[in-house]
């Protein structure tokens, strides 16, 4: 039970179907949801179907096989392990089965026995064709069974009145395969000896038919040796079934009869859930069906996963295209706005460049005046200035003539110009200036020098 999180038990009948859901809590199954419907429609998917949750919350689906498709046999075997017991039952199948072994599915259930050396085994046999037909009906209603069970096994285990009864006891369970049938269970102490189906005729003397069938069963018990006296008679039936059967039995037996209430369907389903959760193997479910159900469950999970991934991908693509469209629309708006502002922006840049050029020219004029003033102040009388010019906006070029004996005066003039200041700041750079270049021809010396302004103006390109 520890590996199951919940268990569904389905009873599929002609007049209605009932589905019980039990939750595993505290090492046992407790009642949960319940569904009942009279139509032949599908079962609630949330209760019956398995989904992703079943991977970490395993769900056990159990269906009650109709009693009309089940044959019950009781045998005594030496007490042994489950696998050895299965092998011993398999050796007796040809004798126990009412059909060829190749056409049946079977399982067994061990009941408590008073003997320490023997065990009481109930063999459950069903036609393979009937089981496959029943599974087809279940699949049509959206229910894939993990196990098929015979609920009457749990009814037998609930016979707690056996200790008080003692001796040989016969208990009839009406309604086994319809209102005119009953299952007769014969007990010797607490050991189940025989299971037989009693069928009453629809017409004719029902008391006589019942008496003959019970007499034959008593003779069979006497021949097998477990019936040595008159048995105690019990009737396990609800109020709807007890009336007619109690009357028939009292007229037939002329002996004391004790009427007992059977297990209600809810409690019977709970017992089935507990027994199925602890059982090993698929029981009456054919192995190929169990394998096919597992494969279908795996395929369904893959398909649902791919479907979910496709939906997520479609949503992502839709969001991506929506975002792309919105951003594209916004970008086109910005481009149009930039295009509208482009002409004005270009004009602003042009005006700004013209303003910069004019400003630089104005500053250059002031610097030219300062340079002219310095030259006028520093130029010795022995030197003649013939050319005063600017190149590149940052270099002052001076040239002139003098006599050959005034070379030192020329050098002093160059030094004085390099060290000249205006408003306490150097006017020229000492490193960027060119040396004096004197050239003497005849009695005249030509000279030239170049001085780089300390605060040179940047070269500006005028946009036109």
C-alpha positions as CSV (number, residue, x, y, z in Angstrom):
1,X,0.0,0.0,0.0
2,X,2.9,2.3,0.6
3,X,3.5,2.8,-3.1
4,X,-0.1,3.8,-3.9
5,X,-1.4,7.3,-3.3
6,X,-5.0,6.5,-4.1
7,X,-7.2,3.6,-5.3
8,X,-10.4,3.6,-7.5
9,X,-12.8,0.7,-7.3
10,X,-15.4,0.4,-10.1
11,X,-18.6,-1.6,-10.0
12,X,-20.1,-1.8,-13.4
13,X,-23.7,-3.1,-13.4
14,X,-26.6,-3.2,-15.8
15,X,-28.7,-0.7,-14.0
16,X,-25.9,1.7,-12.9
17,X,-22.2,2.0,-12.2
18,X,-20.5,3.1,-9.0
19,X,-17.0,4.4,-8.6
20,X,-15.3,4.7,-5.2
21,X,-12.1,6.6,-4.7
22,X,-10.0,5.9,-1.6
23,X,-7.0,7.9,-0.4
24,X,-4.0,6.3,1.3
25,X,-3.5,7.8,4.7
26,X,-1.8,6.3,7.8
27,X,-1.1,3.0,6.1
28,X,-4.7,2.4,5.1
29,X,-7.3,3.5,2.5
30,X,-9.9,6.0,3.7
31,X,-13.0,6.9,1.7
32,X,-12.7,9.9,-0.6
33,X,-14.9,10.8,-3.5
34,X,-17.8,8.7,-4.9
35,X,-19.5,8.7,-8.3
36,X,-22.7,7.0,-9.2
37,X,-24.6,7.2,-12.5
38,X,-27.3,5.2,-14.3
39,X,-26.3,6.1,-17.9
40,X,-23.7,4.4,-19.9
41,X,-21.5,7.5,-20.4
42,X,-17.9,7.9,-19.5
43,X,-16.6,8.1,-16.0
44,X,-15.2,11.4,-14.5
45,X,-11.7,11.8,-16.0
46,X,-10.4,13.5,-12.8
47,X,-11.2,10.3,-10.9
48,X,-10.6,7.5,-13.4
49,X,-7.9,8.7,-15.8
50,X,-4.2,8.8,-15.1
51,X,-2.1,11.9,-15.8
52,X,1.3,13.4,-15.0
53,X,0.4,13.4,-11.3
54,X,0.3,9.6,-11.4
55,X,4.1,9.5,-11.8
56,X,4.7,10.8,-8.3
57,X,1.2,10.0,-6.9
58,X,0.5,6.5,-8.2
59,X,-3.2,5.6,-8.7
60,X,-4.5,2.0,-8.6
61,X,-7.6,1.3,-10.8
62,X,-9.5,-1.8,-9.7
63,X,-12.7,-3.1,-11.4
64,X,-15.1,-5.7,-10.0
65,X,-15.5,-8.6,-12.5
66,X,-19.2,-9.5,-12.8
67,X,-20.0,-12.6,-10.7
68,X,-21.6,-14.2,-13.8
69,X,-18.1,-14.5,-15.4
70,X,-16.4,-15.9,-12.3
71,X,-16.0,-19.5,-11.2
72,X,-14.8,-20.1,-7.6
73,X,-13.0,-23.3,-6.4
74,X,-11.8,-24.1,-2.9
75,X,-8.7,-26.3,-2.3
76,X,-6.4,-27.1,0.6
77,X,-2.7,-27.0,0.0
78,X,0.4,-27.3,2.2
79,X,1.4,-24.0,3.6
80,X,4.2,-22.5,1.5
81,X,5.4,-19.3,-0.2
82,X,3.2,-17.5,-2.7
83,X,5.2,-18.7,-5.7
84,X,5.2,-22.3,-4.6
85,X,1.4,-22.0,-4.0
86,X,0.9,-20.7,-7.5
87,X,2.8,-23.6,-8.9
88,X,0.7,-26.1,-7.0
89,X,-2.5,-24.4,-8.1
90,X,-1.3,-24.4,-11.7
91,X,-0.8,-28.2,-11.6
92,X,-4.5,-28.7,-10.6
93,X,-6.0,-26.2,-13.1
94,X,-7.1,-28.8,-15.6
95,X,-9.1,-30.5,-12.8
96,X,-10.5,-27.3,-11.3
97,X,-11.3,-25.3,-14.5
98,X,-14.7,-25.8,-16.2
99,X,-13.1,-24.7,-19.5
100,X,-9.8,-25.5,-21.3
101,X,-6.9,-23.9,-19.6
102,X,-5.8,-22.0,-22.7
103,X,-9.2,-20.2,-22.7
104,X,-9.1,-18.9,-19.1
105,X,-7.4,-16.4,-16.8
106,X,-7.0,-17.3,-13.2
107,X,-5.7,-16.1,-9.8
108,X,-5.9,-17.3,-6.3
109,X,-6.4,-15.9,-2.8
110,X,-5.3,-17.5,0.5
111,X,-7.7,-17.4,3.4
112,X,-6.9,-17.9,7.0
113,X,-6.9,-21.6,8.1
114,X,-7.0,-23.2,11.5
115,X,-4.3,-25.7,10.6
116,X,-0.7,-24.7,10.8
117,X,0.4,-27.2,8.1
118,X,-2.4,-26.4,5.5
119,X,-3.7,-23.3,3.9
120,X,-7.1,-22.5,2.5
121,X,-6.9,-21.4,-1.1
122,X,-9.8,-19.9,-3.2
123,X,-9.1,-20.3,-7.0
124,X,-10.8,-17.6,-9.1
125,X,-11.3,-18.6,-12.8
126,X,-12.8,-16.6,-15.6
127,X,-13.2,-17.0,-19.3
128,X,-10.5,-15.0,-21.2
129,X,-13.1,-14.0,-23.9
130,X,-15.5,-12.7,-21.2
131,X,-12.7,-10.8,-19.5
132,X,-11.6,-9.2,-22.7
133,X,-15.2,-8.2,-23.5
134,X,-15.5,-6.7,-20.0
135,X,-12.2,-4.8,-20.4
136,X,-13.6,-3.4,-23.7
137,X,-16.6,-2.0,-21.9
138,X,-14.3,-0.4,-19.3
139,X,-12.2,1.2,-22.0
140,X,-15.3,2.6,-23.6
141,X,-16.0,4.4,-20.4
142,X,-12.5,5.7,-20.1
143,X,-11.3,3.3,-17.4
144,X,-8.2,1.3,-17.7
145,X,-8.0,-1.3,-15.0
146,X,-4.8,-2.2,-13.2
147,X,-6.5,-5.2,-11.6
148,X,-9.7,-7.2,-11.9
149,X,-11.0,-8.5,-8.6
150,X,-13.9,-10.8,-7.4
151,X,-15.5,-8.9,-4.6
152,X,-16.9,-12.0,-3.1
153,X,-13.5,-12.9,-1.7
154,X,-13.7,-9.9,0.6
155,X,-17.2,-10.9,1.6
156,X,-15.8,-14.4,2.6
157,X,-13.0,-12.8,4.7
158,X,-15.5,-10.7,6.5
159,X,-17.3,-13.7,8.0
160,X,-16.4,-12.9,11.6
161,X,-19.4,-14.8,13.0
162,X,-17.6,-18.2,12.3
163,X,-16.0,-18.3,15.7
164,X,-19.3,-18.1,17.5
165,X,-21.0,-20.5,15.1
166,X,-18.5,-23.4,15.4
167,X,-18.9,-26.8,13.7
168,X,-20.0,-27.0,10.1
169,X,-21.7,-23.9,8.9
170,X,-23.5,-23.2,5.6
171,X,-24.0,-19.6,4.6
172,X,-26.1,-18.5,1.5
173,X,-25.4,-15.2,-0.2
174,X,-28.3,-14.4,-2.5
175,X,-28.0,-12.2,-5.6
176,X,-24.6,-13.7,-6.6
177,X,-25.6,-13.9,-10.3
178,X,-29.0,-12.4,-10.1
179,X,-32.0,-12.4,-7.8
180,X,-32.6,-16.2,-8.4
181,X,-29.1,-17.3,-7.6
182,X,-27.1,-17.6,-4.4
183,X,-23.6,-18.6,-3.5
184,X,-23.4,-21.3,-0.8
185,X,-20.2,-21.2,1.3
186,X,-19.6,-24.3,3.5
187,X,-17.3,-23.9,6.5
188,X,-15.9,-26.4,8.9
189,X,-14.9,-24.4,11.9
190,X,-13.0,-21.5,10.3
191,X,-11.9,-23.5,7.2
192,X,-13.7,-22.9,4.0
193,X,-14.6,-26.3,2.4
194,X,-16.8,-25.6,-0.6
195,X,-18.3,-22.9,-2.7
196,X,-21.4,-23.7,-4.9
197,X,-23.9,-21.7,-6.9
198,X,-27.6,-22.4,-6.2
199,X,-30.0,-21.4,-9.0
200,X,-33.8,-21.3,-8.5
201,X,-36.1,-21.8,-11.4
202,X,-38.2,-18.9,-12.6
203,X,-41.3,-21.1,-12.7
204,X,-42.3,-24.2,-10.9
205,X,-41.7,-25.5,-7.3
206,X,-38.8,-23.3,-6.1
207,X,-38.8,-24.9,-2.6
208,X,-38.4,-28.4,-4.1
209,X,-35.6,-27.3,-6.4
210,X,-33.8,-25.6,-3.4
211,X,-34.2,-28.7,-1.3
212,X,-32.8,-31.0,-3.9
213,X,-29.7,-28.8,-4.5
214,X,-29.0,-28.4,-0.8
215,X,-29.4,-32.2,-0.3
216,X,-26.9,-32.9,-3.1
217,X,-24.4,-30.5,-1.6
218,X,-24.8,-32.2,1.8
219,X,-24.2,-35.6,0.3
220,X,-21.1,-34.3,-1.4
221,X,-19.8,-32.9,1.9
222,X,-20.4,-36.3,3.6
223,X,-18.6,-38.1,0.8
224,X,-15.6,-35.8,1.1
225,X,-15.6,-36.3,4.9
226,X,-15.9,-32.7,6.2
227,X,-19.7,-32.9,6.8
228,X,-20.5,-35.2,9.6
229,X,-23.7,-33.8,11.0
230,X,-26.4,-31.2,10.4
231,X,-24.8,-27.9,9.6
232,X,-25.8,-24.5,11.0
233,X,-27.6,-22.4,8.5
234,X,-27.0,-18.7,7.8
235,X,-28.4,-16.2,5.3
236,X,-26.3,-13.1,4.5
237,X,-28.7,-10.8,2.6
238,X,-30.0,-7.3,2.7
239,X,-33.6,-6.4,3.4
240,X,-34.5,-6.5,-0.3
241,X,-33.2,-10.0,-0.9
242,X,-33.7,-11.5,2.6
243,X,-37.5,-11.7,2.5
244,X,-38.1,-14.3,-0.2
245,X,-35.0,-16.3,0.4
246,X,-35.6,-16.5,4.2
247,X,-39.1,-17.8,3.5
248,X,-37.8,-20.4,1.0
249,X,-35.1,-21.6,3.3
250,X,-37.3,-22.0,6.3
251,X,-39.8,-24.0,4.3
252,X,-37.0,-26.1,2.8
253,X,-34.9,-26.7,5.9
254,X,-37.3,-26.8,8.8
255,X,-34.3,-25.9,10.9
256,X,-33.1,-22.7,12.7
257,X,-31.9,-20.0,10.3
258,X,-29.8,-17.0,11.3
259,X,-30.1,-13.9,9.0
260,X,-27.0,-11.8,8.8
261,X,-26.4,-8.4,7.1
262,X,-23.8,-8.6,4.3
263,X,-21.1,-6.0,3.9
264,X,-22.4,-2.8,2.4
265,X,-20.9,-1.9,-1.0
266,X,-18.8,0.9,0.4
267,X,-17.1,-1.3,3.0
268,X,-16.7,-4.1,0.4
269,X,-15.0,-1.7,-2.0
270,X,-12.6,-0.5,0.8
271,X,-11.7,-4.1,1.6
272,X,-11.1,-4.8,-2.1
273,X,-8.8,-1.7,-2.3
274,X,-6.7,-2.9,0.6
275,X,-6.4,-6.4,-0.7
276,X,-5.6,-5.3,-4.3
277,X,-3.0,-2.8,-3.1
278,X,-1.1,-5.5,-1.3
279,X,-1.4,-8.1,-4.0
280,X,1.4,-9.0,-6.5
281,X,0.8,-9.3,-10.2
282,X,-2.1,-8.3,-12.4
283,X,-4.5,-10.9,-11.0
284,X,-7.2,-11.7,-13.6
285,X,-6.0,-8.9,-15.9
286,X,-4.3,-10.5,-18.9
287,X,-0.6,-9.7,-19.2
288,X,-0.9,-8.2,-22.7
289,X,-3.6,-5.8,-21.5
290,X,-1.5,-4.7,-18.6
291,X,1.5,-4.1,-21.0
292,X,-0.7,-2.2,-23.5
293,X,-2.2,0.0,-20.8
294,X,1.3,0.9,-19.6
295,X,2.4,1.7,-23.1
296,X,-0.7,3.8,-23.8
297,X,-0.1,5.7,-20.5
298,X,3.5,6.4,-21.5
299,X,2.5,7.5,-25.1
300,X,-0.3,9.7,-23.6
301,X,2.2,11.4,-21.4
302,X,4.6,12.0,-24.3
303,X,1.7,13.4,-26.5
304,X,0.5,15.6,-23.7
305,X,4.1,16.8,-23.1
306,X,4.5,17.6,-26.8
307,X,1.1,19.3,-26.9
308,X,2.0,21.5,-23.9
309,X,5.4,22.3,-25.5
310,X,3.7,23.2,-28.7
311,X,1.3,25.5,-26.9
312,X,4.2,27.2,-25.0
313,X,6.1,27.5,-28.3
314,X,3.1,29.0,-30.1
315,X,2.6,31.5,-27.2
316,X,6.3,32.4,-27.3
317,X,6.1,32.9,-31.1
318,X,3.0,35.0,-30.8
319,X,4.5,37.2,-28.1
320,X,7.7,37.5,-30.1
321,X,5.9,38.6,-33.3
322,X,3.7,41.0,-31.3
323,X,6.7,42.5,-29.6
324,X,8.5,42.7,-33.0
325,X,5.6,44.4,-34.6
326,X,5.2,46.9,-31.7
327,X,8.9,47.7,-31.7
328,X,9.0,48.0,-35.5
329,X,6.0,50.4,-35.4
330,X,7.8,52.4,-32.7
331,X,11.1,52.4,-34.7
332,X,9.3,53.6,-37.8
333,X,7.8,56.4,-35.7
334,X,11.2,57.4,-34.4
335,X,12.6,57.3,-37.9
336,X,9.9,59.5,-39.2
337,X,10.4,61.9,-36.3
338,X,14.2,61.9,-37.0
339,X,13.5,62.5,-40.7
340,X,11.2,65.4,-39.8
341,X,13.9,66.9,-37.5
342,X,16.8,66.1,-39.9
343,X,16.6,69.3,-41.9
344,X,16.4,71.5,-38.9
345,X,19.1,69.6,-37.1
346,X,21.5,70.0,-40.2
347,X,20.8,73.7,-40.3
348,X,21.6,73.9,-36.6
349,X,24.9,72.1,-37.1
350,X,25.7,74.4,-40.0
351,X,24.9,77.5,-38.0
352,X,26.9,76.2,-35.0
353,X,29.9,75.5,-37.2
354,X,29.7,79.0,-38.8
355,X,29.4,80.5,-35.3
356,X,32.5,78.6,-34.2
357,X,34.5,79.7,-37.2
358,X,33.5,83.3,-36.7
359,X,34.3,83.1,-33.0
360,X,37.7,81.6,-33.8
361,X,38.4,84.3,-36.3
362,X,37.5,87.0,-33.7
363,X,39.8,85.4,-31.2
364,X,42.5,85.1,-33.8
365,X,42.2,88.8,-34.6
366,X,42.7,89.6,-30.9
367,X,45.7,87.3,-30.7
368,X,47.1,88.9,-33.9
369,X,46.8,92.3,-32.3
370,X,48.5,91.0,-29.2
371,X,51.3,89.5,-31.3
372,X,51.6,92.8,-33.3
373,X,51.9,94.7,-30.1
374,X,54.6,92.4,-28.8
375,X,56.6,92.6,-32.0
376,X,56.3,96.4,-31.9
377,X,57.5,96.4,-28.4
378,X,60.3,93.8,-28.6
379,X,61.7,94.5,-32.1
380,X,65.1,96.3,-31.9
381,X,65.8,99.2,-34.2
382,X,68.6,97.3,-35.8
383,X,66.1,94.8,-37.2
384,X,63.9,95.5,-40.1
385,X,60.5,93.6,-40.2
386,X,59.3,92.9,-43.7
387,X,56.7,90.2,-43.2
388,X,54.2,89.5,-40.3
389,X,51.8,86.6,-41.0
390,X,49.9,83.6,-39.4
391,X,49.7,80.1,-40.7
392,X,47.2,77.4,-39.5
393,X,45.8,79.8,-37.0
394,X,48.3,78.8,-34.4
395,X,51.8,79.9,-35.8
396,X,53.3,83.4,-36.1
397,X,55.7,83.8,-38.9
398,X,58.2,86.8,-38.9
399,X,60.8,87.7,-41.5
400,X,63.0,90.7,-42.3
401,X,66.6,92.0,-42.8
402,X,69.5,93.3,-40.8
403,X,73.2,93.8,-41.0
404,X,75.6,90.9,-40.4
405,X,76.8,92.3,-37.1
406,X,73.3,92.2,-35.5
407,X,73.1,88.4,-35.3
408,X,73.1,88.4,-31.5
409,X,70.5,91.1,-31.5
410,X,68.4,88.8,-33.6
411,X,68.8,85.9,-31.2
412,X,67.9,88.1,-28.3
413,X,64.8,89.2,-30.1
414,X,63.8,85.6,-30.7
415,X,64.4,84.8,-27.0
416,X,62.4,87.8,-25.9
417,X,59.5,86.8,-28.1
418,X,59.4,83.2,-26.8
419,X,59.3,84.5,-23.2
420,X,56.8,87.2,-23.9
421,X,53.6,87.2,-21.7
422,X,50.1,88.7,-22.0
423,X,48.1,89.2,-18.9
424,X,50.6,87.1,-17.0
425,X,50.3,84.1,-19.4
426,X,52.9,82.9,-21.9
427,X,52.0,84.0,-25.4
428,X,54.1,81.4,-27.2
429,X,55.3,77.8,-26.7
430,X,59.0,77.4,-26.1
431,X,59.2,73.9,-27.6
432,X,57.0,74.3,-30.7
433,X,58.9,77.4,-32.1
434,X,61.3,77.1,-35.0
435,X,64.9,78.4,-34.6
436,X,66.1,81.6,-36.2
437,X,67.3,81.1,-39.8
438,X,69.7,83.9,-40.8
439,X,71.0,84.1,-44.4
440,X,73.7,86.6,-45.4
441,X,74.2,87.8,-48.9
442,X,76.5,90.6,-49.6
443,X,76.1,93.2,-46.9
444,X,72.6,92.2,-45.9
445,X,71.4,89.4,-43.6
446,X,67.9,88.0,-44.2
447,X,66.2,86.3,-41.2
448,X,63.0,84.4,-40.4
449,X,61.5,82.8,-37.3
450,X,58.3,81.0,-36.4
451,X,56.5,81.0,-33.1
452,X,53.7,78.7,-32.0
453,X,50.9,80.3,-30.0
454,X,50.5,78.8,-26.5
455,X,46.7,78.9,-26.7
456,X,46.2,77.6,-30.2
457,X,42.7,77.4,-31.6
458,X,41.2,74.1,-32.9
459,X,40.9,73.7,-36.6
460,X,37.2,73.8,-37.4
461,X,35.6,72.5,-40.6
462,X,32.8,74.7,-41.9
463,X,29.7,72.7,-43.2
464,X,28.4,74.1,-46.4
